[in-house]
Amino acid sequence: MTRTTLPPATGPTPSFAELRTALALLPAADWLASAARHVTAADRDTRASVLGRRLAAAARRCGRSPLPTVPGWTADEAARAVLLGAVGLEGAALAEVVTEAYRAGDTAEKRAVLKALPLLGIGHLGVPLLLDAVRTNDPRLLAAALGPAADHLDDAIWRQSVLKCVFTGVPLTVVHRLDRRADATLATMLAGFAEERRAAGRPVPADAAVLLERLAHRRNQPADAAQRPVDDPRDRPHPPQQES
């Protein structure tokens, strides 16, 4: 199975201030500031079109290079997040605008919207977008949907999405809080997948095998192990001791 090449897993979601600081070093900083002002000033009837045009132009204006000070983010993604943050609405009204931007956007724009969700503060109102993304066959959207915003996905959908990563070659490093949310049910699902692969004479992806091993080992640990991350050093199998 070919593993999909994606940006590395990110740490905590950056703030709008951190994104703006990183973007201020780009030649397109003045364009972005002007674009954000236009989005903020737009009235209800024109807001979606004003935002949409500028989201579409972000890659051409700002480029797609990774931002060194904001790991896991490219310039166009950060610019699009800043533009979404400039809408100036909250709650359901903001969610409506964000949803329209997602529906109208291309894959890169959709990915930026998904990554921006934790910054926008719309919580469960963003779940329909996450569900759309995890149901697609595009690994870029699947990966973005399993970032920090995936905290709002229920456990059943989240587990199925993690398994889909394994099926489609998306590295598990993109899954936010995988070590905290992985549980016995996910272990059972992964074990079934691994058994099918081995029966067919096909390899099990290395990251899935490692996760499955850790989950199996943790299941045999004391009760307090259930509260520890999957990658806690105490839960790692120990090599056999040499007799002296």
N, C-alpha and C positions, 0 to 999 in steps of 0.2 A: 504494500500500500504506500502510495506517495503522500508524504506529509505536506500539507499546505504551508507555504511560507507566509507568515503574518508578522506584524510588529510584535515585539516582546511584550509580555504581560506588564501592565502598569502597576504602579504603587497607588497611593491614595489619589482620588480624583483631584486634579489641580483646581484652584479657584479661578474665577474670571480675572482677578488681578494678576495672577501668575501667567495666565494665557496672554493677557494684554502686554505684560512686561516682555514676554518672549517675542511677541509679534512686533513690538516697538522697534526691534533691531532690523526689521525687514524694510526694503525700499518701498513696499506697498503700505507702510504704516499710515500714511496720510490718507490713502484711498480708503482703508478700513475704517478710520475714524469718521470720515465723511459718510461712508456707507451706513455705519451704525447710527449716525445722526438722522439720516433719511428714514431709516427703519423706525426709529423712535417717533419721528414727527409725522409719520404716515397716519391717515385716519382709518377708521374701521373698514371702509369700503375698498381702500387701496393697499392696506397693510400687507396682505398675502402676496400680491404681485410685486410690491416694492421689495419685500424680503426675498421672494423667490428669485428675482433677477440678480440680486446681490449674492445669494447663496450660490447660484450657478456661476457667477463670475469669480468667485473666491479662489479657485484653483489657478485660473489664468493670471489673476492679479498677484496672488501671494505665493504661488508655487506649491509643490507637494513635498518639499524636503522635510525630513524629521527635525523637530525642534530640540536642540541639545539640552535645554534646561527643563523641558517637559517630556520626560521619557514616555514613549508610546504614542505621542501625538505628532501629526504632521502639520505644516503651516496652514494648509487649506482646511483641515479639520478644526484647528483652533480658531481660525478666522470665522468659520461657520458657527461655531459655538458662541463666539462673541456677538455675532449678528443675531442669533436667536435670543441671547440674553438682553439685547437692546430693544426687544419688542415692547417691554414696559407693561406687561400684563401679568396676572397671577391666576392660579387655580384653573378652573375649567376654561376660562377665556384664553389663557395661554396654551393650554393643552390643545384647544381647537386649532390655533395657529400652527403649533408644532406638528400636529397630525397632518395638516394640509401640506406643510413643508416636506414632511416625510413622504407622503403619497406622491407628491409631484416631482420629487428629486430623483436623480440617478443613483446608482449604487453608492458612489462616494458621498453624495449628499445624505443619503439615508444613514450611512455609517456614522457620519458626523452628528446627525440628530441623535442616534442611539447613544453615542459617547457623551453627548451633552446633557442627556436626561437627568443625571444626578445633580448637575449644576442648576437646572431649571426649577427644581423643587416641585414637580407636579406629581411625584410619588406614583400611586397606583393608576393615575390617569394615563401614564405612559405604558402601561402593561399591554394594551392592544398592539402597540408598535413592536414591543418585544416579541409578542406571540407571532406577529407577521414575520419577523426576522428569523426566528428559530424554525419556522415552517418552510422557509425557502431552501433552495439547494445552493445558495451562494455562501461559501465559507466565510467570506468577509463580513457578511451581515450576522451570521451565526456567532462569530467570534465577538463582534461588537455588542451583541445582545447579551452575551454572558459576562460582560464587564460589570462594574459596580451596580448598574441599574437592575441587574438580575436578582438583587436582593428582594425585589418585589414579585418575582415569579414564585408560584407555589411549588412545594417540594416535588410533586409528581411531574410537572412540566420541566422543572429544572433538571431532574434526573434524566428524563428523556432527551433533553437538550445536550447534556454531557455525553450520553451514549451516542447521540448523533455526531458529536465531535469525533468520537473514536471511529465511527463508521465512515465518516467523510474525510478523515485525515487532518482535522483541525487539531493542533497541539493543545494538550490540556493546560498548558501554561497560560492560556488566555482566560481561563475560567476563574472569575473572581471568587475568593473565599472557598475554593475547592476543598482545602484542608479542613475547613470548619463544617461544611455542609455534607460532605461525603458520609454516607451512613451504610448500615447493613443492607438496606434495600438496593442501593446503588451497587453494592458489592455483589449481590445476587444477580443483578442485571449484567454486570461486567463478567461474572463467572460464566453465565450462559453464553455470552458473546464469545468469550475465550474458548469455551468448549467447542462451539460451532466452527471457529476458525481452525482449531487444531485438528478437528475431525476432517476438515476439508484439506488438510495439509498446508494451511496458510499461516503465516506468522501473526502473532498478537502484537499490536503496536507497543513499543517499549514503555511509553508513559502510562498506558492503560495497565500493562503487566505490573509495573511498579506500584501503581495505586492499588490494584487488586491485592498485591502481596501485603501491603501495609494495612489495608482494611482487614484482611484475613488474620494478620498477626495481632491487630488491636482487639479483635473479637475474643481472643484468648487471654487478654490481659485483665487485671483487676478492674472493678467497676469504675474507678476514677478515670480510667483510660478513655471512657466514652466522652469525657469532657475535654479531652486533649485534642489538639490538631492532629490530622493524619500524619504529618511529617515530624511530630514530636520525636526527638532523639530517643526517648524512653521506649517508643513503640517500634523501633527498627529491629529487625531480626539480628541477633548476635552471632558472629561466626563461632564455629565449634572451638572449644579450648583445647590446646595441645597438652597432652599429658607430659609431665616432667619426669 
